[in-house]
């Protein structure tokens, strides 16, 4: 990779690239999680927790690599501007940066009924990204349709994720983030006494305030579903 823009300055928008990175969960986590009922499998909760620190390290090293090669690079998740926004009337919870949308822009997959991201490796994944002005090769999207990989939106024949959700947070209308969030808090209360001693802290900014949590995840909607480890629409074609 040849050096470029070593002197800094803002690059023209057309020169920016999104490097989206997908990390699939291992088969052992998926196997035990498919059998879980009321609470997530412990191995998933620990893996979900440790993934945050792992991805942060990958992002830091990737940004450093581009910078040392003479390019500009940044990560939305590690930016001081990143935070969670909570609104009322109606209640809404969202972040100012979406790794799923970056992955869609990078051509790695589409969205789903459960609001996860269905890549060619399925939806049971973690996603992160780096923005850079390095002249990376562009991967064209296979479809501009945002739900092209979801069986429900393409055929209307699948709502397995809704059936798997313990909080009834998924329906034909989509994903209810508030119900999902409340269910996640219940799971954290029950799982933390079991695995809390080995969990890693995760710092998030919510409405401008630093908050430390020990996330364990839920993801019942991502296990034992047709899109768990593949693009189900591709498998049907």
Secondary structure, DSSP 8 states (H G I E B T S, - for coil): -----TT-----GGG-EEEEEEEE--HHHHHHHHH--SS--HHHHHHHHHHHHHHHHHHHHHHHHHHHTT--EE-TTTSTT--EEEETTTTEEEES--HHHHHHHTTSEEE-TTS-EEETTBSSEEEEEEEE-S-------S-S-TTTT-HHHHHS---HHHHH-TT--EETTEE-HHHHHHHHHHHHHHHHHHHGGG---EEEEETTEEEEE------GGGSSSTTSSS-HHHHH-
